[in-house]
């Protein structure tokens, strides 16, 4: 009897809601606990541009269970806001712009440097873990991002690529809706780790600290 019920639960996950889309809830995840070798914020006014286009994807799970379902991820806005709030805690003044400025424009508008953050890749692995009575969905998320700084006086003074990763689990639910929740949990933690590492590269960049009055 138990084997019969277990089999029924598997078929329910496979067939009850074919073709559904379950959006992953993505919240902002700035880091306010960035490790720094310095006690103070980096002085000056900084222009910031963020390319978060890679943070939007449609995810499908591995394997057959829940394979008819899709899980749209739109983390672009959350990524951009997380970068801004993280950097606001590290530099004296930061202004978010749609497009980067050249050195001449930076100087004429009173900026010390142009900061460019780019989400390079978003990798999400989603799998269903079938238990005896119920199923869980596990999401593994890895975010690859880069940060560059172009100083008015010195040109490019920072270039670094980092990764943030995390996993999350949620009950699969009757219609595999737990996949979106699992992705949301993993995205939150992976994004926070990404922000922490981006912030560390910025605040501890020795060449950014040289001639701080420039």
Secondary structure, DSSP 8 states (H G I E B T S, - for coil): -HHHHHHHHHHHHHHTTTT-B----------S----S-SS-EEEEEEEEEE-GGGEEEE--SSSTTTT-BEEEE-HHHHHHHHHHHHHTTEEEEEE-SS---HHHHHHTT-SEEEEEEEEEEEEEEEEEE-SS-EEEEEEEEEEEEEEEEETTTEEEEEEEEEEEEEEEEE--TTSTHHHHHHHHHHHHHHHHHHHHHHHHHHT-HHHHTTTT-
